């Protein structure tokens, strides 16, 4: 497991580093390589899960079986069909492998042998990075080669819900709101801080200045909306196209927290 810790973001340094063991599901349902595929599908339906770790005779994880592995099946008539010329180019080995996948009756015939896993002390940032990098929806949690839990996207959603419910209370002054917002933007790599002027009056944030990419506009409004105590966000920003120098501003529309700006 590889990962990089951020050393330049003061915001993150103050936050609690959430670890995999804090959000993982500890009761893990597994299936063996030599299990019948029909039994594995029944287990997934019974337990309401979309994937199962596959273990060997000693209980050591050796792969994963997921819903995605079951999309191409002869029973459903969803096996791949190709022109004869393309099948010729692919060769008999590839076609034989696909036949095994679509017609096999054992978990070993269908499962993914590539196992991506994390350790109990893996930071949640690395967990998300692994999911994105390997395009998977769940990661087994291993300790000394032993399966101790599993993290799915549902676990991440529950962690997000808890984090959202623990947001700080509303700030008591305009100065506090502005300071929080300035600190938040300073922790990012995209905000054009030197081109911005932020004013807060009666809990309403006014954004002035120049942006060099139109996508920065919505990101700045999102950052302002997320500040505790903010009642509305007013967008006075103008967009300057770096190549041509053309300047464009959007009509100001007060933005209520939690509502779209336009």
Backbone bond lengths (Angstrom), bond angles and torsions (degrees), N, CA, C in turn:
res aa  C-N    CA-C-N  psi(-1)  N-CA   C-N-CA  omega(-1)  CA-C   N-CA-C  phi
1 X - - - 1.449 - - 1.508 109.98 -
2 X 1.348 114.85 126.16 1.439 118.77 -179.19 1.513 109.04 -116.04
3 X 1.305 116.85 153.52 1.453 120.50 179.13 1.497 109.55 -170.93
4 X 1.320 116.01 158.92 1.440 121.50 -179.51 1.506 108.75 -123.99
5 X 1.317 116.81 128.81 1.451 121.20 178.29 1.509 109.14 -89.23
6 X 1.329 116.62 139.39 1.449 120.61 179.09 1.513 109.89 -80.80
7 X 1.344 115.40 127.88 1.449 119.83 -178.12 1.520 111.96 -109.02
8 X 1.359 117.05 -3.42 1.441 118.42 -173.93 1.525 112.58 -108.89
9 X 1.334 118.93 -6.57 1.446 120.78 -173.23 1.514 111.41 -99.32
10 X 1.337 118.85 106.51 1.453 120.17 -179.07 1.511 112.66 -64.85
11 X 1.358 116.29 -31.11 1.458 119.06 179.65 1.521 110.88 -61.20
12 X 1.335 116.64 -46.66 1.451 120.40 -176.96 1.518 111.67 -68.46
13 X 1.324 117.57 -31.89 1.456 120.03 -177.53 1.514 111.42 -66.54
14 X 1.333 116.26 -23.48 1.456 119.00 -179.88 1.523 111.71 -88.75
15 X 1.319 116.87 -15.75 1.456 120.09 -177.60 1.526 110.63 -82.99
16 X 1.325 114.81 151.39 1.451 120.78 176.94 1.525 109.02 -72.16
17 X 1.318 116.50 130.54 1.453 121.31 179.63 1.524 109.04 -80.59
18 X 1.331 116.51 106.30 1.462 121.69 -179.08 1.522 109.15 -76.25
19 X 1.320 117.12 133.32 1.462 122.96 -178.66 1.531 110.51 -106.25
20 X 1.319 115.29 159.97 1.461 121.12 -178.18 1.523 112.06 -56.89
21 X 1.328 117.63 -40.29 1.457 121.07 -176.29 1.533 113.04 -65.33
22 X 1.335 116.79 -18.14 1.456 120.41 -179.05 1.526 112.89 -81.41
23 X 1.316 117.98 -21.09 1.459 120.10 -176.69 1.525 113.27 -121.85
24 X 1.333 117.71 -6.71 1.467 120.29 -175.35 1.524 111.78 -71.63
25 X 1.328 115.19 156.94 1.465 121.95 171.82 1.523 107.81 -86.38
26 X 1.329 116.08 122.57 1.468 119.64 -174.66 1.529 112.96 -85.12
27 X 1.302 117.12 -27.20 1.464 119.84 177.32 1.523 107.99 -88.32
28 X 1.323 116.42 107.12 1.460 121.38 -174.21 1.515 109.89 -112.32
29 X 1.311 115.71 127.42 1.462 121.24 174.77 1.524 108.16 -90.53
30 X 1.305 116.45 132.51 1.460 121.17 -176.92 1.526 110.21 -124.87
31 X 1.320 114.68 170.42 1.459 121.48 176.93 1.522 107.04 -141.42
32 X 1.320 117.38 150.57 1.457 120.98 -179.35 1.514 111.25 -93.07
33 X 1.326 115.57 158.70 1.460 120.98 -179.93 1.524 111.93 -59.20
34 X 1.334 115.54 -37.37 1.466 119.06 -176.03 1.522 112.75 -90.98
35 X 1.338 117.81 10.43 1.465 120.45 177.25 1.523 110.22 -71.80
36 X 1.321 115.73 151.31 1.454 119.88 175.14 1.527 109.19 -70.06
37 X 1.315 115.88 138.32 1.452 120.60 -178.85 1.525 111.63 -59.80
38 X 1.320 116.50 -36.35 1.465 120.78 179.15 1.530 110.85 -61.29
39 X 1.329 116.56 -39.96 1.472 120.03 178.82 1.527 110.87 -68.05
40 X 1.325 116.75 -37.68 1.466 120.44 179.23 1.526 110.73 -65.04
41 X 1.331 116.54 -41.17 1.468 120.36 178.62 1.525 110.23 -64.27
42 X 1.322 116.67 -41.47 1.464 120.63 178.20 1.524 110.90 -62.14
43 X 1.344 116.56 -39.19 1.468 120.28 179.20 1.518 110.90 -65.51
44 X 1.327 117.76 -40.31 1.458 121.22 178.45 1.522 110.77 -62.64
45 X 1.318 116.61 -40.92 1.466 120.64 179.53 1.529 110.98 -69.99
46 X 1.326 116.51 -42.29 1.474 120.45 -178.25 1.522 112.05 -63.72
47 X 1.337 116.44 -38.95 1.463 120.70 -175.32 1.524 112.55 -94.26
48 X 1.334 116.92 -3.18 1.451 120.14 178.05 1.512 113.96 64.96
49 X 1.327 117.16 38.80 1.459 121.44 179.23 1.523 108.82 -119.92
50 X 1.337 115.70 154.74 1.460 120.22 -178.25 1.524 112.15 -103.08
51 X 1.326 116.83 4.82 1.453 119.93 178.29 1.519 111.17 -163.80
52 X 1.327 115.90 152.02 1.466 121.65 -178.84 1.526 110.25 -134.07
53 X 1.328 117.83 133.88 1.461 119.12 170.93 1.531 109.58 -65.93
54 X 1.319 115.92 141.50 1.459 121.46 177.60 1.523 107.99 -103.15
55 X 1.337 116.28 130.95 1.463 120.87 -177.25 1.524 109.96 -120.64
56 X 1.342 115.06 159.03 1.459 119.43 176.53 1.518 110.26 -89.61
57 X 1.334 115.93 -168.56 1.468 120.35 -176.27 1.516 112.59 -63.01
58 X 1.335 117.19 -25.38 1.463 120.89 -179.83 1.522 113.35 -93.76
59 X 1.334 116.23 3.03 1.457 119.95 179.36 1.514 114.16 85.91
60 X 1.330 118.05 6.80 1.460 121.04 179.10 1.525 110.12 -82.30
61 X 1.318 118.94 134.73 1.468 121.72 -179.26 1.526 111.47 -65.25
62 X 1.340 116.10 134.99 1.459 120.92 -179.36 1.527 112.40 -128.99
63 X 1.328 117.57 -3.10 1.456 120.07 -178.87 1.510 111.27 170.17
64 X 1.334 115.35 -169.92 1.457 121.59 -179.60 1.523 109.90 -135.34
65 X 1.325 115.00 147.91 1.463 121.92 171.27 1.520 106.77 -120.01
66 X 1.331 116.71 122.11 1.459 120.08 -177.55 1.519 110.35 -129.73
67 X 1.330 114.91 171.22 1.462 119.71 178.00 1.526 110.92 -58.75
68 X 1.334 115.79 -35.30 1.457 118.80 -179.75 1.518 112.94 -61.61
69 X 1.326 116.95 -28.84 1.470 120.46 178.73 1.520 112.48 -72.25
70 X 1.335 116.57 -12.51 1.463 120.95 -174.25 1.526 113.19 -109.09
71 X 1.333 116.55 8.24 1.465 119.34 -177.99 1.526 111.88 -71.58
72 X 1.326 116.74 -38.80 1.468 121.26 -178.27 1.521 109.55 -96.90
73 X 1.331 117.08 96.54 1.462 120.97 -177.41 1.522 109.98 -135.93
74 X 1.334 114.68 141.79 1.462 120.43 179.54 1.524 110.98 -63.44
75 X 1.339 117.40 -35.01 1.461 120.36 -178.82 1.531 112.25 -61.74
76 X 1.321 116.06 -29.06 1.463 120.41 -179.13 1.529 112.35 -95.71
77 X 1.313 116.20 -7.62 1.456 119.78 -176.68 1.521 112.43 71.39
78 X 1.342 116.32 27.56 1.467 120.53 -176.42 1.527 112.78 -108.24
79 X 1.329 116.55 13.68 1.456 118.84 176.56 1.525 111.13 -63.58
80 X 1.316 116.52 155.60 1.463 120.25 -178.03 1.529 110.94 -68.60
81 X 1.315 115.93 139.02 1.463 122.31 172.79 1.522 107.80 -122.60
82 X 1.327 116.36 134.25 1.456 121.43 -177.31 1.532 110.07 -136.10
83 X 1.318 116.90 157.70 1.477 119.63 172.32 1.525 110.01 -61.37
84 X 1.308 116.25 151.49 1.459 120.60 -176.79 1.525 111.48 -59.79
85 X 1.338 117.28 -35.48 1.462 119.08 -178.43 1.522 111.53 -65.87
86 X 1.359 115.85 -35.35 1.455 119.08 179.78 1.529 110.27 -73.17
87 X 1.330 116.37 -38.45 1.462 119.63 176.50 1.523 111.00 -61.12
88 X 1.332 115.85 -36.86 1.471 119.99 178.60 1.525 110.33 -64.48
89 X 1.337 116.60 -40.95 1.459 120.02 -179.32 1.527 111.69 -68.72
90 X 1.326 116.66 -35.22 1.464 119.93 -179.24 1.522 111.51 -67.66
91 X 1.308 116.85 -33.48 1.457 120.47 179.09 1.513 112.92 90.07
92 X 1.318 116.93 160.63 1.469 121.12 -175.80 1.521 113.49 -66.71
93 X 1.330 117.77 -29.52 1.462 119.65 -178.26 1.512 112.23 -63.07
94 X 1.341 116.54 -47.97 1.464 121.41 179.22 1.515 110.40 -62.73
95 X 1.330 117.00 -43.06 1.463 120.33 -179.44 1.525 111.69 -65.90
96 X 1.330 116.31 -37.31 1.459 119.79 178.10 1.523 110.99 -65.92
97 X 1.326 115.83 -39.11 1.457 120.54 178.44 1.530 110.93 -63.45
98 X 1.329 116.81 -40.93 1.456 120.41 177.96 1.523 111.36 -66.98
99 X 1.318 116.77 -36.47 1.468 120.01 177.74 1.527 110.34 -62.50
100 X 1.325 116.63 -43.52 1.463 120.38 177.80 1.516 110.57 -59.33
101 X 1.329 116.21 -41.97 1.461 120.83 -177.45 1.526 111.59 -66.92
102 X 1.306 117.72 -39.22 1.461 120.52 -175.81 1.526 113.40 -85.30
103 X 1.334 117.37 -21.76 1.463 120.48 -176.08 1.524 113.89 -114.19
104 X 1.340 117.92 -11.75 1.452 120.28 -176.36 1.514 112.86 -63.21
105 X 1.330 116.13 149.09 1.466 121.88 -177.65 1.521 112.64 -112.24
106 X 1.333 117.44 -0.10 1.454 121.41 178.39 1.525 109.99 -112.09
107 X 1.329 116.56 154.68 1.460 121.59 178.57 1.524 110.46 -57.15
108 X 1.319 117.62 -39.09 1.461 122.00 -178.64 1.522 112.10 -60.54
109 X 1.335 117.52 -26.57 1.458 121.05 -178.91 1.524 112.52 -74.15
110 X 1.322 117.22 -22.42 1.465 121.44 -168.82 1.519 112.71 -117.18
111 X 1.306 117.65 -30.88 1.458 123.86 -172.35 1.525 113.08 -59.91
112 X 1.330 114.29 161.61 1.464 120.98 172.29 1.518 108.57 -92.51
113 X 1.335 116.30 124.28 1.462 120.46 -178.98 1.527 112.39 -78.53
114 X 1.321 116.64 -15.79 1.460 120.70 -178.01 1.525 108.79 -81.45
115 X 1.314 116.18 116.83 1.461 120.96 -176.37 1.526 110.21 -108.75
116 X 1.308 115.98 117.41 1.459 122.02 174.49 1.522 107.53 -106.53
117 X 1.316 116.47 127.26 1.461 120.56 -174.56 1.515 110.30 -141.76
118 X 1.327 115.47 166.21 1.462 122.31 176.74 1.520 108.59 -130.43
119 X 1.317 115.71 166.59 1.464 122.09 177.84 1.532 109.08 -96.18
120 X 1.337 117.92 162.28 1.461 120.20 -179.78 1.516 113.93 -58.38
121 X 1.338 117.98 -31.31 1.461 120.49 -177.64 1.526 112.67 -95.30
122 X 1.334 117.68 13.65 1.456 120.38 176.93 1.523 109.94 -69.08
123 X 1.340 118.29 128.51 1.464 120.41 177.81 1.524 111.15 -62.98
124 X 1.322 115.91 149.58 1.459 120.52 -176.99 1.524 111.38 -62.04
125 X 1.354 117.03 -28.77 1.464 119.69 177.35 1.524 110.74 -61.96
126 X 1.336 116.85 -39.59 1.456 120.98 179.14 1.523 110.91 -71.12
127 X 1.334 117.12 -33.97 1.467 121.23 177.03 1.525 109.86 -59.44
128 X 1.331 116.32 -48.69 1.461 120.80 179.90 1.522 110.77 -63.46
129 X 1.339 116.40 -40.54 1.461 120.74 178.79 1.520 111.25 -60.41
130 X 1.336 116.46 -42.63 1.467 120.54 179.01 1.529 111.00 -64.11
131 X 1.332 117.05 -41.58 1.464 120.15 179.66 1.522 110.81 -62.10
132 X 1.326 116.05 -42.93 1.461 119.72 179.80 1.517 111.22 -68.56
133 X 1.313 116.80 -43.08 1.465 121.46 -175.69 1.519 111.51 -64.20
134 X 1.326 117.06 -40.65 1.463 121.06 -174.62 1.526 112.87 -102.00
135 X 1.338 117.22 1.19 1.462 122.05 177.66 1.534 111.41 55.97
136 X 1.328 115.53 51.02 1.460 120.74 178.81 1.522 109.13 -123.03
137 X 1.332 115.75 157.56 1.460 121.08 -177.63 1.524 112.71 -102.55
138 X 1.339 116.41 -7.57 1.465 119.10 -178.68 1.525 108.60 -151.67
139 X 1.335 115.76 152.24 1.456 121.30 179.47 1.521 109.50 -134.65
140 X 1.325 118.46 125.25 1.469 120.25 172.81 1.522 109.60 -65.60
141 X 1.321 115.20 149.15 1.460 121.14 176.54 1.528 107.09 -108.96
142 X 1.329 116.65 119.02 1.462 121.65 -175.13 1.522 110.80 -115.13
143 X 1.320 114.74 140.46 1.467 121.51 173.51 1.521 107.97 -131.16
144 X 1.318 115.51 115.57 1.472 121.27 -176.60 1.527 111.06 56.01
145 X 1.341 116.11 39.19 1.454 121.17 178.64 1.512 114.70 77.56
146 X 1.328 117.19 1.85 1.466 121.46 -178.08 1.524 109.57 -105.43
147 X 1.326 116.21 137.81 1.456 121.93 -179.07 1.532 109.66 -75.83
148 X 1.345 115.98 118.40 1.469 119.82 -177.63 1.520 112.02 -118.19
149 X 1.321 118.14 -5.76 1.457 120.37 179.84 1.512 111.02 176.67
150 X 1.315 115.11 -178.63 1.460 120.77 177.43 1.525 108.17 -148.98
151 X 1.326 115.58 143.87 1.466 121.51 178.06 1.524 108.21 -117.90
152 X 1.318 116.17 125.53 1.455 121.69 176.39 1.522 108.83 -117.29
153 X 1.307 115.73 175.36 1.460 119.59 177.41 1.528 110.54 -63.10
154 X 1.325 116.90 -29.82 1.469 119.92 177.14 1.523 111.03 -63.07
155 X 1.336 117.41 -37.37 1.467 120.64 176.27 1.520 110.89 -62.88
156 X 1.326 116.00 -39.22 1.458 120.01 178.95 1.520 110.99 -66.80
157 X 1.336 117.11 -37.63 1.456 120.23 178.11 1.523 111.30 -65.40
158 X 1.342 116.28 -40.04 1.465 118.92 178.26 1.529 110.78 -66.06
159 X 1.331 116.48 -38.19 1.467 119.65 177.10 1.519 110.53 -64.85
160 X 1.335 116.79 -37.63 1.455 120.83 178.31 1.518 110.93 -65.70
161 X 1.346 116.63 -40.44 1.470 120.04 179.19 1.526 110.78 -62.65
162 X 1.331 116.70 -40.74 1.467 120.08 178.75 1.518 111.09 -66.97
163 X 1.339 116.08 -39.59 1.465 119.66 179.94 1.516 110.92 -65.46
164 X 1.340 116.19 -39.54 1.465 119.93 -179.82 1.521 111.32 -66.54
165 X 1.340 116.70 -36.11 1.471 119.78 -179.74 1.513 111.89 -72.48
166 X 1.352 116.46 -16.38 1.458 119.97 -179.06 1.517 113.74 -102.26
167 X 1.343 116.90 19.24 1.457 119.85 179.24 1.517 110.51 -63.57
168 X 1.341 118.33 150.02 1.459 120.62 -178.21 1.517 112.48 -63.02
169 X 1.318 115.74 154.81 1.457 120.97 179.91 1.521 110.05 -66.61
170 X 1.332 115.20 162.64 1.452 120.55 -177.53 1.526 111.12 -60.20
171 X 1.328 115.01 139.43 1.451 119.77 177.32 1.526 109.54 -67.87
172 X 1.315 115.89 153.65 1.456 120.45 -175.55 1.522 113.30 -94.00
173 X 1.324 117.92 -13.92 1.450 119.23 -176.44 1.513 111.35 -139.23
174 X 1.340 114.87 158.98 1.459 120.67 177.28 1.529 110.76 -63.37
175 X 1.325 116.39 -36.38 1.463 120.26 -179.44 1.526 111.23 -62.54
176 X 1.349 115.83 -39.26 1.466 119.47 179.12 1.525 110.57 -66.15
177 X 1.326 116.40 -41.33 1.468 119.86 179.26 1.531 109.89 -61.56
178 X 1.319 116.40 -47.48 1.463 119.82 -178.86 1.529 111.04 -62.39
179 X 1.329 117.21 -42.33 1.464 120.69 -179.20 1.527 110.86 -64.14
180 X 1.310 116.97 -41.44 1.469 120.48 178.32 1.528 110.56 -62.40
181 X 1.330 115.75 -42.91 1.460 119.55 -178.66 1.527 111.03 -67.16
182 X 1.320 117.00 -42.20 1.464 120.46 177.53 1.526 110.51 -60.10
183 X 1.332 116.96 -42.84 1.461 120.52 178.66 1.521 111.63 -64.28
184 X 1.325 116.31 -40.43 1.462 120.22 179.43 1.529 110.56 -62.65
185 X 1.316 117.63 -46.28 1.461 120.88 -179.65 1.530 111.38 -67.02
186 X 1.334 116.61 -32.75 1.464 119.95 177.90 1.524 111.80 -66.90
187 X 1.332 116.53 -21.40 1.462 119.95 -179.04 1.524 112.55 -86.22
188 X 1.343 116.81 -2.93 1.460 120.59 -178.74 1.525 111.04 -101.61
189 X 1.331 114.48 166.64 1.463 120.57 178.25 1.523 112.26 -104.41
190 X 1.316 117.40 -6.56 1.462 120.42 -174.19 1.529 114.05 -105.72
191 X 1.321 118.23 -23.82 1.465 120.72 -172.70 1.531 111.28 -69.00
192 X 1.342 118.16 128.63 1.474 121.47 177.98 1.532 110.25 -80.44
193 X 1.317 116.92 70.49 1.469 121.37 -170.21 1.525 113.23 -60.02
194 X 1.325 117.15 -36.96 1.463 119.67 -177.88 1.523 112.42 -70.59
195 X 1.331 117.34 -14.12 1.469 121.34 -178.20 1.515 112.42 -104.54
196 X 1.341 117.07 4.48 1.460 121.16 -174.07 1.512 111.99 -107.80
197 X 1.335 114.09 150.88 1.456 121.48 170.47 1.521 106.33 -134.84
198 X 1.318 116.28 123.59 1.469 121.32 -174.84 1.515 108.83 -115.98
199 X 1.325 114.94 129.72 1.463 120.65 175.86 1.524 108.46 -127.21
200 X 1.328 116.37 141.97 1.462 121.67 178.43 1.520 108.46 -127.66
201 X 1.335 115.73 123.96 1.457 121.16 179.24 1.515 109.31 -133.79
202 X 1.317 116.23 120.99 1.472 122.49 179.06 1.524 111.91 54.70
203 X 1.328 115.40 40.01 1.461 120.04 177.57 1.511 114.43 80.22
204 X 1.298 119.32 2.64 1.462 123.29 179.59 1.527 109.35 -105.96
205 X 1.324 115.23 127.53 1.462 121.45 -177.11 1.523 109.79 -92.63
206 X 1.334 115.40 132.20 1.461 121.69 176.13 1.524 107.60 -115.41
207 X 1.323 115.78 121.39 1.457 122.25 -179.05 1.522 109.65 -103.23
208 X 1.336 116.13 117.35 1.458 122.75 177.77 1.531 108.50 -117.47
209 X 1.331 115.49 158.94 1.452 119.31 174.50 1.516 112.78 123.86
210 X 1.329 115.36 -164.67 1.455 122.39 -173.72 1.521 110.48 -121.15
211 X 1.321 115.41 137.37 1.465 121.43 173.37 1.522 107.99 -115.31
212 X 1.335 116.37 149.18 1.462 121.52 -177.88 1.524 112.56 -104.87
213 X 1.309 116.27 -3.35 1.465 122.67 177.51 1.519 106.69 -144.16
214 X 1.319 117.40 127.01 1.465 120.86 -175.16 1.526 112.55 -58.96
215 X 1.327 117.04 -26.78 1.461 120.04 -179.76 1.518 112.26 -68.76
216 X 1.336 116.88 -20.09 1.458 119.81 177.23 1.528 111.55 -67.02
217 X 1.325 117.23 -26.64 1.456 121.71 -177.82 1.534 110.97 -59.10
218 X 1.320 115.89 -53.48 1.463 119.37 -177.87 1.527 111.05 -67.10
219 X 1.343 116.93 -36.45 1.464 119.53 179.19 1.529 110.78 -63.39
220 X 1.325 116.89 -40.29 1.464 120.10 178.19 1.526 111.15 -65.46
221 X 1.331 116.67 -39.66 1.467 120.47 178.00 1.530 110.63 -66.01
222 X 1.334 116.64 -38.92 1.464 120.09 177.65 1.522 110.44 -62.54
223 X 1.333 116.59 -45.08 1.466 120.47 179.32 1.516 110.77 -60.04
224 X 1.333 117.14 -41.81 1.457 120.71 179.74 1.525 111.59 -67.84
225 X 1.329 116.30 -42.01 1.469 119.65 179.75 1.519 111.67 -61.21
226 X 1.325 116.57 -32.18 1.466 120.48 -175.58 1.524 113.55 -77.82
227 X 1.315 117.56 -7.91 1.459 119.64 -179.53 1.535 110.57 -73.90
228 X 1.323 118.20 128.99 1.468 120.34 178.13 1.522 111.26 -57.83
229 X 1.317 115.66 134.38 1.449 120.90 177.74 1.510 114.98 94.13
230 X 1.338 118.02 -8.26 1.463 120.66 -178.18 1.530 110.16 -74.55
231 X 1.327 115.83 128.81 1.467 121.66 -179.83 1.526 111.77 -96.67
232 X 1.322 116.99 -32.85 1.466 121.04 -179.12 1.516 108.47 -160.37
233 X 1.337 115.25 160.37 1.456 121.78 177.45 1.524 108.30 -126.45
234 X 1.331 116.51 129.17 1.461 122.26 179.23 1.525 108.88 -111.66
235 X 1.317 115.41 122.28 1.466 122.79 -175.37 1.523 109.64 -96.23
236 X 1.341 116.67 106.95 1.465 122.53 175.36 1.530 110.50 -110.22
237 X 1.305 117.80 14.82 1.457 122.11 -173.73 1.521 111.66 -71.51
238 X 1.310 116.17 148.58 1.459 121.57 173.15 1.525 108.04 -118.82
239 X 1.311 114.51 144.73 1.466 120.83 -178.50 1.516 109.57 -102.08
240 X 1.326 115.22 127.53 1.460 121.47 177.26 1.517 108.67 -112.22
241 X 1.316 117.32 116.44 1.458 121.54 178.77 1.526 108.11 -74.45
242 X 1.346 118.09 116.75 1.470 121.03 -170.96 1.520 114.51 -58.84
243 X 1.338 118.26 -35.10 1.462 120.72 -174.91 1.524 112.57 -75.91
244 X 1.335 115.72 -49.99 1.464 119.90 -176.01 1.513 113.48 -92.32
245 X 1.334 116.65 -20.83 1.454 120.29 -176.65 1.515 113.22 81.33
246 X 1.332 117.58 5.46 1.461 121.06 178.95 1.520 109.73 -64.82
247 X 1.333 115.72 140.20 1.460 121.61 -177.83 1.514 108.68 -116.87
248 X 1.322 115.62 132.95 1.455 120.85 -179.18 1.510 109.64 -140.39
249 X 1.302 117.08 132.37 1.462 121.78 175.73 1.509 109.53 -119.70
250 X 1.332 117.67 148.14 1.451 121.68 178.00 1.520 110.05 -95.42
251 X 1.343 119.06 148.94 1.455 120.78 175.39 1.520 110.43 -57.15
252 X 1.318 115.92 135.24 1.462 119.49 -177.46 1.515 110.30 -70.47
253 X 1.342 115.47 133.87 1.450 121.63 174.64 1.505 108.19 -133.83
254 X 1.342 118.66 119.35 1.468 120.15 178.15 1.509 109.63 -55.45
255 X 1.290 115.80 139.75 1.469 121.80 -175.20 1.508 109.33 -116.46
256 X 1.316 116.30 118.17 1.454 121.28 177.54 1.511 109.44 -86.12
257 X 1.351 117.85 140.33 1.469 120.26 180.00 1.516 111.24 -53.87
258 X 1.354 115.55 130.62 1.467 120.82 176.03 1.497 113.87 86.09
259 X 1.364 118.74 -0.06 1.453 120.81 179.77 1.512 109.93 -116.51
260 X 1.356 117.72 150.93 1.460 119.94 178.78 1.522 110.96 -65.26
261 X 1.342 115.58 148.80 1.445 120.88 -175.21 1.524 112.18 -76.86
262 X 1.340 117.42 -25.86 1.461 119.36 179.36 1.514 109.85 -150.83
